[in-house]
């Protein structure tokens, strides 16, 4: 596998639980708000990595076709 394929797979695994992590960050922010003054900070300020958008462009049609072909080859082997 090439580097870009591995990077996309890893990013997909990380994005799988993004909503759960954002909800946990909101709960943490709510507890901070309940116990003390958050001083104008939001959950996105406290956990900036969870609320960032991906800056990578989507994969091209050729890359998608290559991935589909690779998956079908691997499925045929097993």
N, C-alpha and C positions, 0 to 999 in steps of 0.2 A: 504494500500500500504506500502511496505517496504521502508526503507530509500534509498536503491540503486535505486529503481524504480523512486522515487521522484527526486533524484539527476540527473538521466538520462533525465527526462522530462525537468527539469529546464535548464540543459546544452543544450538540443535541442532548447529550446526557445532562449537562448542566441546566439547560433550558427546561428540561422535563419537570423539575421541581421548583421552577421560578415562582409560580403563584403561591405555593406553600411557604416559601421563604419570605415573600413579600408580606403575606398575612402574619407570619411570626414577627417580622419587623414592625408591623403596625401594632401588634399586641405589646411588644417591648416599648414602643413609643407611648402607648396608652398608659402603661404602668409608670413610666417616667413622668408623664403628665399628671397622673393621679397622686404621685408621691412628692413631687417637687416641681418647680417651675421649669418648663423645657426651654425657656429663654428664646422663644421664637423658632426653635429648630423643629423640622419635620422628620418623618421617618426616612425620607430620601436623603436628608442631611446626615442622619446618623449612620445609615447604611447605603452609601452611594453606589456600591457595586451591584446591588440588587435591582436598582431602578434605572440602570443605564440601558439604552437601546444598542443593539448590535450595529456596528458601522460597516460590517462586511456586506458586499452586494450578494444577492442570491446567486445560486449556481446556474450556470448556463445549461441549455438543452443538451449539449454534447456531454457535459460533466454528468448530468442526470442519467443520460443513456449509458455512459460508462459504468456508473454505479449500479444501474439495473442489470447490466450484463455481468458485472463482477458478482453480484448477489446470485444470479441464476447459475453461474458457473460453480460457485461455492455450494449451492444447494444441490446441484447435480452430482458433485463429488461425495456428498455425505449421504 
